[in-house]
Amino acid sequence: MHSYPFCWRTGTPLIYKAIPTWFVNVEKISNRMVELNSQTHWVPGFIGEKRFSNWLADARDWAISRNRYWGSCIPIWINDDDPDDIICVGSIEQLKELSGVEVDDLHKHFFR
């Protein structure tokens, strides 16, 4: 037991800090998701009718970005000089074309 939260992987203290995060506005489309779910054939049926449908009805906005250690990075580049200039990198090949660097592991926990 700890009086302060520690990382179970490293044993180091966790630091709470506000960081920029990208969200999907799930609440805006929740009703439509429930409607479409009712047209889905679930086996067993009660999963879609009860558990999943209830989850969709109560769904809240979803944080899709995570810090580098706990999740995969979002492959989006934003031009610092023009914030409207955004590229979503779709493949390792495209990343190589854009950066000139060949990457073989997109999920490393560190950068060189």
All heavy atoms as an XYZ file, in Angstrom:
935
protein
N       0.845     -1.181      0.000
C       0.000      0.000      0.000
C       0.887      1.239      0.000
O       1.889      1.282      0.683
C      -0.925     -0.010      1.217
C      -1.763     -1.253      1.328
S      -3.534     -1.086      1.569
C      -3.864      0.561      2.015
N       0.476      2.224     -0.782
C       1.233      3.464     -0.876
C       0.316      4.647     -0.567
O      -0.861      4.625     -0.892
C       1.799      3.654     -2.290
C       2.733      2.574     -2.721
N       4.005      2.467     -2.251
C       2.557      1.544     -3.584
C       4.594      1.422     -2.803
N       3.731      0.842     -3.623
N       0.869      5.669      0.034
C       0.096      6.878      0.276
C       0.069      7.752     -0.976
O      -0.701      8.688     -1.069
C       0.690      7.665      1.447
O       2.031      8.016      1.143
N       0.919      7.441     -1.943
C       0.993      8.171     -3.195
C       1.005      7.132     -4.308
O       1.592      6.059     -4.145
C       2.289      9.012     -3.228
C       2.366      9.954     -4.397
C       1.771     11.204     -4.338
C       3.029      9.590     -5.559
C       1.823     12.067     -5.406
C       3.085     10.457     -6.645
C       2.490     11.690     -6.562
O       2.537     12.548     -7.623
N       0.361      7.382     -5.460
C       0.312      6.355     -6.512
C       1.675      6.103     -7.149
O       2.417      7.033     -7.439
C      -0.667      6.937     -7.526
C      -0.643      8.402     -7.288
C      -0.363      8.597     -5.831
N       1.975      4.827     -7.342
C       3.223      4.416     -7.968
C       2.922      3.581     -9.206
O       1.937      2.850     -9.258
C       4.064      3.580     -6.996
C       4.789      4.405     -5.975
C       4.113      4.940     -4.892
C       6.143      4.651     -6.100
C       4.769      5.701     -3.949
C       6.811      5.422     -5.159
C       6.126      5.940     -4.081
N       3.796      3.675    -10.196
C       3.681      2.886    -11.410
C       3.951      1.426    -11.084
O       4.982      1.103    -10.492
C       4.683      3.394    -12.450
S       4.779      2.338    -13.915
N       3.043      0.544    -11.470
C       3.223     -0.874    -11.171
C       4.349     -1.482    -11.995
O       4.922     -2.500    -11.615
C       1.924     -1.646    -11.389
C       1.460     -1.686    -12.813
C       0.669     -0.763    -13.443
C       1.770     -2.670    -13.789
N       0.462     -1.115    -14.746
C       1.127     -2.305    -14.998
C       2.524     -3.843    -13.782
C       1.218     -3.054    -16.159
C       2.607     -4.586    -14.949
C       1.963     -4.188    -16.114
N       4.703     -0.846    -13.116
C       5.778     -1.377    -13.954
C       7.163     -0.995    -13.447
O       8.071     -1.809    -13.434
C       5.644     -0.868    -15.392
C       4.436     -1.376    -16.114
C       4.425     -0.831    -17.520
N       3.203     -1.228    -18.217
C       2.968     -0.987    -19.472
N       3.853     -0.356    -20.203
N       1.852     -1.378    -20.030
N       7.313      0.256    -13.071
C       8.647      0.760    -12.734
C       8.851      1.015    -11.254
O       9.983      1.186    -10.809
C       8.932      2.077    -13.474
O       8.013      3.071    -13.017
C       8.799      1.901    -14.978
N       7.761      1.094    -10.486
C       7.876      1.409     -9.066
C       8.143      2.876     -8.790
O       8.416      3.260     -7.657
N       8.057      3.716     -9.816
C       8.316      5.145     -9.640
C       7.011      5.890     -9.362
O       5.936      5.446     -9.771
C       8.980      5.743    -10.897
O       8.129      5.501    -12.013
C      10.337      5.108    -11.152
N       7.084      7.029     -8.663
C       5.864      7.798     -8.380
C       5.214      8.317     -9.663
O       5.901      8.667    -10.618
C       6.363      8.981     -7.539
C       7.733      8.616     -7.095
C       8.271      7.640     -8.081
N       3.900      8.327     -9.682
C       3.151      8.901    -10.795
C       2.953     10.383    -10.533
O       2.622     10.785     -9.420
C       1.797      8.210    -10.943
C       1.853      6.720    -11.275
C       0.447      6.134    -11.263
C       2.510      6.491    -12.608
N       3.144     11.176    -11.555
C       3.009     12.619    -11.413
C       1.741     13.051    -12.127
O       1.552     12.762    -13.309
C       4.231     13.341    -12.015
C       5.499     12.918    -11.265
C       4.032     14.844    -11.980
C       6.775     13.407    -11.902
N       0.863     13.715    -11.414
C      -0.354     14.241    -12.011
C      -0.045     15.581    -12.656
O       0.490     16.476    -12.009
C      -1.443     14.441    -10.963
C      -1.960     13.152    -10.381
C      -1.751     12.844     -9.052
C      -2.650     12.248    -11.168
C      -2.232     11.656     -8.505
C      -3.127     11.063    -10.641
C      -2.922     10.780     -9.309
O      -3.399      9.608     -8.798
N      -0.352     15.704    -13.929
C      -0.182     16.994    -14.590
C      -1.146     17.087    -15.751
O      -1.511     16.080    -16.359
C       1.254     17.197    -15.064
C       1.708     16.238    -16.134
C       3.127     16.553    -16.575
C       3.542     15.627    -17.708
N       4.823     15.979    -18.239
N      -1.565     18.284    -16.033
C      -2.464     18.512    -17.161
C      -1.651     18.487    -18.447
O      -0.603     19.122    -18.540
C      -3.160     19.858    -17.008
N      -2.134     17.718    -19.423
C      -1.467     17.652    -20.719
C      -2.527     17.806    -21.808
O      -3.694     17.492    -21.585
C      -0.701     16.325    -20.905
C      -1.641     15.126    -20.787
C       0.445     16.203    -19.926
C      -1.015     13.804    -21.149
N      -2.125     18.300    -22.978
C      -3.094     18.409    -24.081
C      -3.613     17.023    -24.465
O      -2.844     16.065    -24.528
C      -2.279     19.021    -25.220
C      -1.051     19.578    -24.591
C      -0.805     18.791    -23.343
N      -4.911     16.917    -24.698
C      -5.523     15.635    -25.021
C      -6.526     15.823    -26.152
O      -7.221     16.827    -26.205
C      -6.246     15.079    -23.773
O      -5.319     15.002    -22.703
C      -6.815     13.714    -24.019
N      -6.609     14.830    -27.030
C      -7.576     14.829    -28.123
C      -8.745     13.951    -27.715
O      -8.558     12.844    -27.210
C      -6.945     14.290    -29.396
C      -5.922     15.188    -30.018
C      -5.004     15.963    -29.366
C      -5.708     15.399    -31.398
N      -4.234     16.638    -30.260
C      -4.637     16.307    -31.516
C      -6.305     14.902    -32.544
C      -4.166     16.732    -32.750
C      -5.825     15.320    -33.772
C      -4.777     16.228    -33.864
N      -9.958     14.434    -27.941
C     -11.166     13.706    -27.588
C     -12.041     13.464    -28.814
O     -12.046     14.265    -29.740
C     -12.009     14.496    -26.576
C     -11.477     14.476    -25.185
C     -10.503     15.359    -24.778
C     -11.966     13.561    -24.264
C     -10.005     15.335    -23.492
C     -11.482     13.529    -22.969
C     -10.501     14.420    -22.584
N     -12.793     12.364    -28.791
C     -13.873     12.130    -29.742
C     -15.149     12.569    -29.033
O     -15.401     12.169    -27.894
C     -13.977     10.639    -30.130
C     -15.217     10.386    -30.966
C     -12.728     10.191    -30.865
N     -15.948     13.392    -29.694
C     -17.184     13.906    -29.117
C     -18.255     12.810    -29.188
O     -19.155     12.856    -30.016
C     -17.618     15.169    -29.852
C     -18.761     15.876    -29.170
O     -19.352     15.369    -28.214
N     -19.093     17.046    -29.659
N     -18.140     11.825    -28.308
C     -19.032     10.665    -28.312
C     -20.456     11.067    -27.911
O     -21.422     10.537    -28.458
C     -18.494      9.560    -27.376
C     -19.463      8.406    -27.263
C     -17.141      9.081    -27.872
N     -20.591     11.979    -26.986
C     -21.920     12.381    -26.531
C     -22.760     12.925    -27.684
O     -23.977     12.760    -27.697
C     -21.796     13.406    -25.409
C     -21.180     12.814    -24.151
C     -20.954     13.835    -23.051
O     -21.575     14.920    -23.095
O     -20.155     13.542    -22.154
N     -22.115     13.531    -28.662
C     -22.812     14.093    -29.814
C     -23.431     13.007    -30.688
O     -24.460     13.224    -31.322
C     -21.825     14.934    -30.633
C     -22.406     15.620    -31.832
C     -21.345     16.453    -32.517
C     -21.876     17.128    -33.761
N     -20.849     17.927    -34.425
N     -22.822     11.815    -30.725
C     -23.287     10.745    -31.606
C     -23.844      9.542    -30.843
O     -24.156      8.515    -31.441
C     -22.150     10.284    -32.548
C     -20.944      9.784    -31.747
C     -21.764     11.392    -33.510
C     -19.841      9.167    -32.592
N     -24.003      9.676    -29.544
C     -24.449      8.552    -28.711
C     -25.807      7.999    -29.156
O     -25.977      6.785    -29.272
C     -24.514      8.986    -27.247
O     -24.990      7.945    -26.446
N     -26.774      8.866    -29.413
C     -28.105      8.400    -29.827
C     -28.038      7.621    -31.132
O     -28.698      6.588    -31.285
C     -29.076      9.570    -29.968
C     -29.427     10.183    -28.632
O     -29.293      9.544    -27.598
N     -29.854     11.436    -28.655
N     -27.234      8.093    -32.058
C     -27.088      7.392    -33.346
C     -26.409      6.029    -33.143
O     -26.788      5.049    -33.790
C     -26.281      8.261    -34.309
C     -26.047      7.641    -35.659
C     -27.301      7.645    -36.514
N     -26.952      7.236    -37.870
C     -27.655      6.385    -38.581
N     -28.767      5.882    -38.094
N     -27.276      6.039    -39.781
N     -25.435      5.956    -32.255
C     -24.772      4.676    -31.992
C     -25.752      3.675    -31.398
O     -25.751      2.497    -31.761
C     -23.566      4.874    -31.068
C     -22.415      5.600    -31.721
S     -20.880      5.598    -30.757
C     -21.386      6.269    -29.201
N     -26.617      4.126    -30.497
C     -27.638      3.240    -29.918
C     -28.579      2.757    -31.006
O     -28.933      1.571    -31.069
C     -28.405      3.951    -28.784
C     -29.606      3.141    -28.340
C     -27.479      4.238    -27.607
N     -28.984      3.661    -31.884
C     -29.883      3.305    -32.988
C     -29.239      2.251    -33.895
O     -29.857      1.252    -34.246
C     -30.208      4.562    -33.796
C     -31.055      4.327    -35.018
C     -31.196      5.604    -35.849
O     -31.123      6.716    -35.281
O     -31.370      5.480    -37.072
N     -27.991      2.458    -34.270
C     -27.300      1.505    -35.142
C     -27.041      0.181    -34.431
O     -27.085     -0.886    -35.051
C     -25.993      2.106    -35.657
C     -26.152      3.283    -36.619
C     -24.807      3.911    -36.931
C     -26.865      2.850    -37.885
N     -26.781      0.247    -33.130
C     -26.562     -0.983    -32.370
C     -27.806     -1.863    -32.380
O     -27.710     -3.090    -32.398
C     -26.156     -0.655    -30.932
C     -25.882     -1.889    -30.121
O     -25.012     -2.685    -30.444
N     -26.653     -2.069    -29.061
N     -28.988     -1.246    -32.389
C     -30.231     -2.028    -32.399
C     -30.402     -2.802    -33.712
O     -31.178     -3.750    -33.776
C     -31.440     -1.120    -32.154
O     -31.640     -0.261    -33.254
N     -29.660     -2.414    -34.748
C     -29.713     -3.102    -36.034
C     -28.621     -4.165    -36.170
O     -28.518     -4.821    -37.198
C     -29.572     -2.089    -37.169
C     -30.657     -1.040    -37.184
C     -30.360      0.083    -38.164
O     -29.589     -0.088    -39.097
N     -30.974      1.231    -37.939
N     -27.799     -4.319    -35.132
C     -26.697     -5.277    -35.156
C     -27.150     -6.604    -34.577
O     -27.841     -6.633    -33.558
C     -25.500     -4.725    -34.341
O     -25.120     -3.465    -34.892
C     -24.323     -5.672    -34.360
N     -26.773     -7.693    -35.217
C     -27.108     -9.035    -34.721
C     -26.032     -9.481    -33.742
O     -24.887     -9.736    -34.125
C     -27.204    -10.028    -35.879
C     -27.451    -11.428    -35.429
N     -28.677    -11.825    -34.919
C     -26.644    -12.504    -35.391
C     -28.593    -13.104    -34.587
N     -27.376    -13.535    -34.871
N     -26.384     -9.554    -32.465
C     -25.452     -9.938    -31.409
C     -25.677    -11.386    -31.010
O     -26.809    -11.848    -30.920
C     -25.659     -9.058    -30.167
C     -25.119     -7.678    -30.311
C     -25.765     -6.594    -30.804
C     -23.815     -7.234    -29.946
N     -24.961     -5.493    -30.766
C     -23.755     -5.861    -30.235
C     -22.704     -7.850    -29.399
C     -22.621     -5.103    -30.005
C     -21.576     -7.099    -29.161
C     -21.538     -5.738    -29.466
N     -24.590    -12.081    -30.735
C     -24.673    -13.442    -30.211
C     -23.766    -13.502    -28.992
O     -22.562    -13.280    -29.118
C     -24.220    -14.480    -31.262
C     -24.214    -15.879    -30.662
C     -25.096    -14.412    -32.494
N     -24.286    -13.726    -27.819
C     -25.708    -13.817    -27.462
C     -26.369    -12.440    -27.501
O     -25.727    -11.418    -27.289
C     -25.690    -14.392    -26.051
C     -24.366    -13.994    -25.486
C     -23.407    -13.944    -26.651
N     -27.664    -12.435    -27.744
C     -28.415    -11.201    -27.948
C     -28.397    -10.228    -26.796
O     -28.375     -9.017    -27.004
N     -28.375    -10.752    -25.560
C     -28.458     -9.845    -24.408
C     -27.242     -8.925    -24.304
O     -27.334     -7.849    -23.712
C     -28.644    -10.629    -23.100
C     -27.426    -11.384    -22.643
C     -26.474    -10.778    -21.843
C     -27.241    -12.710    -23.011
C     -25.356    -11.473    -21.431
C     -26.129    -13.413    -22.600
C     -25.172    -12.791    -21.812
N     -26.116     -9.322    -24.891
C     -24.928     -8.452    -24.841
C     -25.214     -7.135    -25.560
O     -24.950     -6.061    -25.040
C     -23.704     -9.155    -25.477
C     -23.314    -10.405    -24.681
C     -22.526     -8.200    -25.614
C     -22.797    -10.122    -23.295
N     -25.751     -7.227    -26.761
C     -26.048     -6.020    -27.532
C     -27.253     -5.265    -27.025
O     -27.299     -4.042    -27.050
N     -28.267     -6.005    -26.546
C     -29.506     -5.374    -26.108
C     -29.366     -4.719    -24.740
O     -30.022     -3.726    -24.467
C     -30.619     -6.419    -26.051
C     -30.961     -7.011    -27.395
C     -31.768     -8.294    -27.272
O     -32.205     -8.633    -26.154
O     -31.950     -8.966    -28.301
N     -28.578     -5.297    -23.884
C     -28.453     -4.777    -22.516
C     -27.094     -4.118    -22.297
O     -26.970     -2.909    -22.305
C     -28.635     -5.911    -21.494
C     -29.951     -6.628    -21.626
C     -31.047     -5.846    -21.016
C     -32.328     -6.681    -21.036
N     -33.491     -5.932    -20.911
N     -26.085     -4.944    -22.128
C     -24.772     -4.441    -21.705
C     -24.211     -3.385    -22.657
O     -23.894     -2.275    -22.254
C     -23.797     -5.611    -21.563
C     -22.447     -5.183    -21.030
C     -21.536     -6.358    -20.855
N     -22.115     -7.325    -19.927
C     -21.680     -8.560    -19.785
N     -20.687     -8.985    -20.505
N     -22.245     -9.375    -18.918
N     -24.070     -3.728    -23.941
C     -23.446     -2.801    -24.877
C     -24.351     -1.609    -25.154
O     -23.873     -0.473    -25.241
C     -23.070     -3.519    -26.170
C     -22.083     -2.753    -27.007
C     -20.765     -2.614    -26.591
C     -22.471     -2.156    -28.183
C     -19.852     -1.900    -27.348
C     -21.570     -1.447    -28.949
C     -20.256     -1.318    -28.538
N     -25.638     -1.836    -25.294
C     -26.568     -0.740    -25.543
C     -26.574      0.249    -24.379
O     -26.588      1.464    -24.590
C     -27.972     -1.282    -25.787
O     -28.852     -0.224    -26.110
N     -26.552     -0.272    -23.148
C     -26.497      0.606    -21.970
C     -25.203      1.415    -21.956
O     -25.199      2.597    -21.621
C     -26.622     -0.206    -20.684
C     -28.007     -0.779    -20.511
O     -28.969     -0.325    -21.125
N     -28.109     -1.799    -19.679
N     -24.105      0.749    -22.323
C     -22.811      1.445    -22.352
C     -22.848      2.561    -23.397
O     -22.389      3.676    -23.128
C     -21.691      0.450    -22.656
C     -20.344      1.082    -22.704
C     -19.552      1.406    -21.651
C     -19.642      1.497    -23.875
N     -18.384      1.994    -22.102
C     -18.423      2.056    -23.462
C     -19.928      1.434    -25.236
C     -17.485      2.556    -24.359
C     -18.990      1.931    -26.133
C     -17.789      2.482    -25.688
N     -23.397      2.275    -24.574
C     -23.486      3.302    -25.616
C     -24.369      4.459    -25.181
O     -24.047      5.626    -25.431
C     -24.038      2.698    -26.912
C     -23.108      1.775    -27.686
C     -23.860      1.154    -28.856
C     -21.877      2.513    -28.163
N     -25.487      4.167    -24.549
C     -26.415      5.221    -24.119
C     -25.767      6.148    -23.096
O     -26.066      7.343    -23.061
C     -27.675      4.593    -23.541
N     -24.875      5.598    -22.280
C     -24.204      6.394    -21.246
C     -22.804      6.830    -21.640
O     -22.058      7.360    -20.809
C     -24.127      5.592    -19.943
C     -25.503      5.324    -19.346
O     -26.408      6.144    -19.594
O     -25.668      4.308    -18.653
N     -22.410      6.599    -22.886
C     -21.042      6.894    -23.321
C     -20.731      8.377    -23.162
O     -21.568      9.238    -23.425
C     -20.859      6.466    -24.777
N     -19.530      8.643    -22.724
C     -19.049     10.013    -22.555
C     -17.913     10.262    -23.539
O     -17.357      9.327    -24.122
C     -18.551     10.239    -21.117
C     -19.637     10.086    -20.077
C     -20.696     11.172    -20.242
N     -21.867     10.948    -19.427
C     -23.061     10.600    -19.891
N     -23.251     10.431    -21.165
N     -24.078     10.432    -19.089
N     -17.557     11.512    -23.698
C     -16.469     11.848    -24.612
C     -15.244     11.000    -24.291
O     -14.929     10.745    -23.130
C     -16.139     13.330    -24.532
C     -17.274     14.185    -25.091
O     -18.164     13.629    -25.758
O     -17.252     15.398    -24.860
N     -14.548     10.567    -25.338
C     -13.503      9.571    -25.207
C     -12.147     10.180    -25.539
O     -11.952     10.718    -26.623
C     -13.834      8.420    -26.142
C     -12.828      7.341    -26.286
C     -11.970      6.879    -25.338
C     -12.571      6.568    -27.455
N     -11.210      5.860    -25.843
C     -11.560      5.654    -27.155
C     -13.110      6.560    -28.733
C     -11.072      4.745    -28.070
C     -12.628      5.650    -29.642
C     -11.623      4.763    -29.306
N     -11.222     10.110    -24.609
C      -9.863     10.602    -24.832
C      -9.109      9.584    -25.684
O      -8.859      8.467    -25.243
C      -9.145     10.827    -23.503
N      -8.782      9.951    -26.923
C      -8.091      9.014    -27.808
C      -6.582      9.184    -27.767
O      -5.853      8.346    -28.274
C      -8.581      9.138    -29.264
C      -8.344     10.549    -29.806
C     -10.033      8.728    -29.362
C      -8.579     10.693    -31.290
N      -6.113     10.255    -27.175
C      -4.667     10.428    -27.068
C      -4.225      9.998    -25.677
O      -4.940     10.122    -24.702
C      -4.277     11.882    -27.338
O      -4.889     12.751    -26.400
N      -3.061      9.452    -25.643
C      -2.483      9.010    -24.378
C      -1.029      9.451    -24.360
O      -0.432      9.713    -25.398
C      -2.523      7.484    -24.249
C      -3.915      6.904    -24.265
C      -4.578      7.157    -22.911
N      -5.842      6.458    -22.798
C      -7.013      6.980    -23.069
N      -7.088      8.214    -23.506
N      -8.108      6.294    -22.908
N      -0.445      9.484    -23.176
C       0.968      9.790    -23.167
C       1.733      8.612    -23.756
O       1.196      7.523    -23.913
C       1.458     10.168    -21.762
C       1.385      9.030    -20.778
O       1.612      7.869    -21.131
N       1.077      9.336    -19.546
N       2.948      8.814    -24.097
C       3.725      7.838    -24.849
C       3.894      6.515    -24.113
O       3.959      5.455    -24.714
C       5.094      8.458    -25.165
C       5.882      7.754    -26.184
C       5.158      7.747    -27.538
N       5.864      6.829    -28.393
C       5.379      5.677    -28.828
N       4.172      5.319    -28.544
N       6.095      4.896    -29.586
N       3.986      6.512    -22.804
C       4.245      5.275    -22.074
C       3.031      4.362    -22.044
O       3.147      3.159    -22.200
C       4.687      5.600    -20.637
C       5.236      4.395    -19.927
C       6.556      4.025    -20.090
C       4.422      3.618    -19.117
C       7.062      2.919    -19.460
C       4.931      2.504    -18.466
C       6.247      2.165    -18.641
O       6.746      1.077    -18.015
N       1.849      4.932    -21.857
C       0.656      4.110    -21.655
C      -0.108      3.794    -22.919
O      -0.999      2.963    -22.905
C      -0.278      4.784    -20.650
C       0.327      4.827    -19.308
C       0.803      5.939    -18.667
C       0.565      3.740    -18.430
N       1.315      5.595    -17.461
C       1.178      4.237    -17.275
C       0.319      2.373    -18.499
C       1.543      3.443    -16.209
C       0.693      1.577    -17.430
C       1.286      2.111    -16.310
N       0.170      4.442    -24.017
C      -0.593      4.162    -25.223
C       0.197      4.441    -26.474
O       1.317      4.921    -26.422
N      -0.373      4.118    -27.585
C       0.271      4.393    -28.861
C       0.047      5.850    -29.232
O      -1.032      6.400    -29.020
C      -0.314      3.498    -29.958
O      -0.026      2.156    -29.686
N       1.063      6.441    -29.783
C       0.926      7.843    -30.170
C      -0.007      7.962    -31.369
O      -0.162      7.026    -32.142
C       2.290      8.448    -30.474
S       3.191      7.579    -31.760
N      -0.624      9.101    -31.506
C      -1.477      9.374    -32.650
C      -0.562      9.901    -33.754
O       0.194     10.844    -33.533
C      -2.555     10.419    -32.290
C      -3.454      9.863    -31.189
C      -3.375     10.786    -33.520
C      -4.459     10.862    -30.682
N      -0.620      9.302    -34.941
C       0.339      9.658    -35.996
C      -0.021     10.934    -36.754
O      -0.206     10.936    -37.956
C       0.279      8.441    -36.924
C      -1.136      7.983    -36.804
C      -1.506      8.227    -35.357
N      -0.139     12.023    -36.013
C      -0.533     13.291    -36.628
C       0.589     14.310    -36.459
O       1.123     14.478    -35.373
C      -1.840     13.819    -35.995
C      -2.972     12.855    -36.319
C      -2.141     15.233    -36.466
C      -4.305     13.251    -35.794
N       0.920     14.940    -37.552
C       1.903     16.022    -37.535
C       1.159     17.321    -37.762
O       0.322     17.440    -38.650
C       2.930     15.852    -38.641
C       3.890     14.734    -38.434
C       3.924     13.859    -37.385
C       4.950     14.350    -39.291
N       4.933     12.960    -37.551
C       5.583     13.232    -38.705
C       5.419     14.833    -40.504
C       6.668     12.605    -39.289
C       6.503     14.204    -41.086
C       7.117     13.109    -40.481
N       1.478     18.329    -36.950
C       0.876     19.649    -37.091
C       1.996     20.644    -37.353
O       2.969     20.703    -36.607
C       0.089     20.045    -35.819
C      -1.020     19.020    -35.547
C      -0.484     21.447    -35.969
C      -1.741     19.235    -34.229
N       1.841     21.428    -38.408
C       2.819     22.433    -38.769
C       2.772     23.563    -37.742
O       1.735     24.207    -37.575
C       2.499     22.957    -40.183
C       3.508     23.956    -40.689
O       4.255     24.563    -39.924
N       3.512     24.134    -41.999
N       3.883     23.813    -37.038
C       3.931     24.867    -36.022
C       3.633     26.252    -36.604
O       3.064     27.102    -35.931
C       5.294     24.897    -35.328
C       5.518     23.692    -34.432
O       4.518     23.085    -33.979
O       6.686     23.353    -34.170
N       4.015     26.463    -37.863
C       3.793     27.765    -38.490
C       2.372     27.929    -39.021
O       1.901     29.043    -39.206
C       4.780     27.962    -39.649
C       6.226     27.970    -39.162
O       6.466     28.445    -38.029
O       7.102     27.482    -39.897
N       1.692     26.809    -39.286
C       0.328     26.841    -39.824
C      -0.475     25.708    -39.187
O      -0.505     24.599    -39.706
C       0.348     26.692    -41.345
C      -1.047     26.724    -41.952
O      -2.037     26.955    -41.213
O      -1.151     26.505    -43.175
N      -1.136     25.958    -38.051
C      -1.862     24.908    -37.335
C      -2.961     24.232    -38.151
O      -3.427     23.156    -37.802
C      -2.458     25.635    -36.134
C      -1.662     26.875    -35.980
C      -1.185     27.235    -37.351
N      -3.382     24.844    -39.269
C      -4.374     24.205    -40.134
C      -3.729     23.171    -41.059
O      -4.427     22.412    -41.718
C      -5.123     25.251    -40.961
C      -6.017     26.125    -40.088
O      -6.497     25.627    -39.047
O      -6.215     27.301    -40.445
N      -2.401     23.165    -41.121
C      -1.657     22.207    -41.942
C      -1.395     20.957    -41.099
O      -0.459     20.904    -40.313
C      -0.342     22.839    -42.413
C       0.460     21.931    -43.321
O      -0.082     20.914    -43.803
O       1.646     22.232    -43.541
N      -2.281     19.966    -41.254
C      -2.231     18.751    -40.443
C      -2.116     17.541    -41.364
O      -2.835     17.447    -42.357
C      -3.497     18.615    -39.573
C      -3.610     19.810    -38.613
C      -3.489     17.300    -38.807
C      -4.917     19.849    -37.838
N      -1.214     16.625    -41.021
C      -1.044     15.387    -41.786
C      -1.221     14.210    -40.836
O      -0.595     14.159    -39.773
C       0.354     15.310    -42.425
C       0.566     16.452    -43.414
C       0.559     13.957    -43.122
C       1.985     16.535    -43.935
N      -2.086     13.274    -41.212
C      -2.220     12.014    -40.473
C      -1.429     10.964    -41.245
O      -1.794     10.609    -42.368
C      -3.684     11.607    -40.346
S      -3.881     10.058    -39.431
N      -0.338     10.501    -40.653
C       0.539      9.541    -41.322
C      -0.144      8.181    -41.340
O      -0.537      7.658    -40.298
C       1.903      9.459    -40.604
C       2.811      8.472    -41.312
C       2.548     10.843    -40.536
N      -0.293      7.604    -42.539
C      -1.070      6.384    -42.699
C      -0.270      5.099    -42.764
O      -0.840      4.021    -42.709
N       1.067      5.190    -42.874
C       1.849      3.965    -42.990
C       3.314      4.243    -42.645
O       3.756      5.394    -42.608
C       1.772      3.414    -44.418
O       2.422      4.302    -45.319
N       4.050      3.169    -42.427
C       5.489      3.296    -42.177
C       6.167      3.882    -43.413
O       7.085      4.704    -43.302
C       6.092      1.938    -41.792
C       5.589      1.525    -40.405
C       7.612      1.978    -41.816
C       6.010      0.141    -39.964
N       5.701      3.481    -44.594
C       6.278      3.993    -45.834
C       6.069      5.501    -45.958
O       6.979      6.233    -46.340
C       5.658      3.279    -47.047
C       6.018      1.819    -47.154
C       5.222      0.917    -46.206
O       4.093      1.295    -45.794
O       5.734     -0.161    -45.848
N       4.865      5.973    -45.625
C       4.593      7.415    -45.692
C       5.428      8.169    -44.665
O       5.926      9.250    -44.949
C       3.103      7.699    -45.491
C       2.769      9.178    -45.666
C       1.301      9.494    -45.409
O       0.564      8.705    -44.819
N       0.880     10.665    -45.859
N       5.601      7.580    -43.486
C       6.441      8.210    -42.456
C       7.866      8.365    -42.962
O       8.497      9.408    -42.774
C       6.413      7.377    -41.172
C       7.254      7.887    -40.012
C       6.809      9.275    -39.574
C       7.195      6.917    -38.848
N       8.384      7.346    -43.643
C       9.739      7.410    -44.203
C       9.830      8.495    -45.266
O      10.800      9.256    -45.306
C      10.137      6.061    -44.779
C      11.546      6.035    -45.331
C      11.910      4.669    -45.862
C      13.302      4.671    -46.460
N      13.658      3.370    -47.045
N       8.796      8.584    -46.132
C       8.784      9.617    -47.174
C       8.807     11.018    -46.566
O       9.501     11.909    -47.042
C       7.543      9.479    -48.054
C       7.541      8.291    -48.975
C       6.203      8.126    -49.686
O       5.397      9.086    -49.701
O       5.950      7.026    -50.203
N       8.021     11.220    -45.508
C       7.894     12.546    -44.900
C       9.100     12.924    -44.043
O       9.484     14.087    -43.988
C       6.623     12.606    -44.044
C       5.301     12.542    -44.799
C       4.148     12.318    -43.834
C       5.096     13.809    -45.613
N       9.673     11.941    -43.352
C      10.734     12.239    -42.388
C      12.133     11.910    -42.885
O      13.116     12.445    -42.365
C      10.495     11.470    -41.090
O      10.700     10.082    -41.304
N      12.210     10.987    -43.850
C      13.517     10.529    -44.293
C      14.147      9.518    -43.349
O      15.291      9.117    -43.515
N      13.372      9.078    -42.343
C      13.870      8.120    -41.356
C      13.096      6.814    -41.494
O      11.871      6.826    -41.569
C      13.699      8.676    -39.920
C      14.125      7.651    -38.886
C      14.470      9.970    -39.761
N      13.821      5.702    -41.517
C      13.175      4.402    -41.588
C      12.950      3.874    -40.170
O      13.879      3.790    -39.378
C      14.031      3.417    -42.378
C      13.314      2.129    -42.669
C      14.029      1.284    -43.711
O      14.973      1.780    -44.344
O      13.620      0.126    -43.873
N      11.700      3.543    -39.860
C      11.317      3.084    -38.523
C      10.807      1.654    -38.632
O      10.020      1.344    -39.523
C      10.209      3.990    -37.936
C       9.746      3.489    -36.590
C      10.692      5.420    -37.834
N      11.263      0.778    -37.722
C      10.781     -0.598    -37.776
C       9.892     -0.955    -36.589
O       9.203     -1.959    -36.609
C      11.945     -1.589    -37.873
C      12.909     -1.474    -36.701
O      12.724     -0.581    -35.850
O      13.851     -2.289    -36.640
N       9.893     -0.127    -35.553
C       9.059     -0.385    -34.373
C       8.373      0.912    -33.972
O       8.999      1.814    -33.424
C       9.895     -0.931    -33.223
C       9.065     -1.280    -31.997
O       7.820     -1.112    -32.033
O       9.650     -1.721    -31.004
N       7.071      1.002    -34.238
C       6.323      2.233    -33.935
C       5.923      2.330    -32.470
O       5.342      3.325    -32.057
C       5.063      2.288    -34.806
C       5.299      2.379    -36.307
C       3.969      2.312    -37.043
C       6.037      3.661    -36.655
N       6.192      1.306    -31.679
C       5.690      1.273    -30.314
C       6.785      1.285    -29.261
O       6.596      0.787    -28.170
C       4.802      0.031    -30.134
C       3.684      0.004    -31.122
N       2.605      0.830    -31.020
C       3.510     -0.700    -32.254
C       1.788      0.615    -32.041
N       2.302     -0.307    -32.796
N       7.929      1.865    -29.586
C       9.000      1.979    -28.604
C       8.569      2.937    -27.497
O       7.847      3.895    -27.732
C      10.280      2.495    -29.259
C      10.933      1.487    -30.155
C      12.243      2.030    -30.705
C      12.905      1.004    -31.580
N      14.164      1.482    -32.137
N       9.081      2.722    -26.310
C       8.751      3.578    -25.171
C       9.756      4.721    -24.999
O       9.775      5.369    -23.991
C       8.699      2.749    -23.887
C       7.601      1.742    -23.895
N       6.284      2.082    -23.843
C       7.627      0.394    -23.993
C       5.534      0.992    -23.883
N       6.323     -0.037    -23.982
N      10.609      4.892    -25.960
C      11.600      5.962    -25.879
C      11.931      6.441    -27.282
O      11.647      5.763    -28.260
C      12.869      5.474    -25.187
C      13.536      4.322    -25.900
C      14.472      4.538    -26.890
C      13.184      3.014    -25.588
C      15.055      3.482    -27.566
C      13.773      1.945    -26.256
C      14.708      2.177    -27.244
N      12.526      7.617    -27.361
C      12.982      8.156    -28.625
C      14.492      8.332    -28.563
O      15.050      8.524    -27.498
C      12.333      9.526    -28.895
C      10.857      9.440    -29.081
C       9.978      9.786    -28.071
C      10.326      8.974    -30.271
C       8.616      9.707    -28.232
C       8.971      8.898    -30.442
C       8.105      9.254    -29.437
N      15.134      8.262    -29.707
C      16.587      8.496    -29.746
C      16.902      9.958    -29.733
O      16.225     10.793    -30.112
C      17.179      7.880    -31.006
C      17.185      6.395    -30.935
C      17.891      5.844    -32.124
N      17.180      4.632    -32.488
C      17.181      4.099    -33.651
N      17.852      4.646    -34.621
N      16.529      3.012    -33.899
